[in-house]
Amino acid sequence: MEFKKFNNDYVVRLNKGENVIESLKKLCKDEDIKLAEITGLGASDKVEIGVFNVNTKEYKTKVFEGMFEITSLVGNATRKDGDVYLHIHINFGDAEGNVFGGHLVESKISATSEIIVRKIDGEVGRKFSEEIGLNLLSF
């Protein structure tokens, strides 16, 4: 991972073989980013996504392997119990034009990924909601 900082904005390049979630967590931890908006695109050869089932309060996950273009990566960084907490969704397409998407569990970069992390001055936490079954924003 390489990046350049401009005021509160980070322009990030992930390289072949790097993991999106792992890399962004490291950036947020190392740069003390407590609240941020995340957007990006790139290429991946392995993507794991999840869709939350509101009845069972569990994620159903699926792993995709092949050649994929990340057409949209969008989410945020907050903190939960002092640790970096990422909530990111992804859309990605294959060579036939099929597009898949959901909650990003993990993605391994096959060529490169370009991500903007826009740090927001302030801090928002997360708190688990028994009713919903998710870690909700806590103000």
C-alpha positions, 0 to 999 in steps of 0.5 A: 500500500502506498498513499499520499495525504492532502490535508484530510484526504488520503489517495491510496494505491493498493498493489497486487496481492494486497487485501483491501480490508487489512490495508485500510484498517492499517491505514486508519490505525497508523494515521489515527483516522477515527472517522472517514468516508471511503470510495474506490475502484480497482481489480480483484481476483478474489472477493468475499461478500455478504448479505445480511439476513434481517430474520436470522441476524446473520450474514450469508457470505459468498466467495468469488474467484476470477477476473473482476473489475471493482466498479464501486467501493463505498463505505466508512471507517469508524471505531468500535471499542477503540478499534478501527471498524470498517463498513464497506460495500462493493460492486464488481463485474466479470468479463461477461458483464455480470455485476455482483455486490454486497457487504465487503468481507474481503477482496484481494487485489489482482492488479491495482486499486485506487481508493480515496479515504476522506478523514472527517474531523471528529469521532463516531463509535459503534454499538451492537443493537440486539434488536437489529443484530448489527453494530450501529453508528453510536453518537 
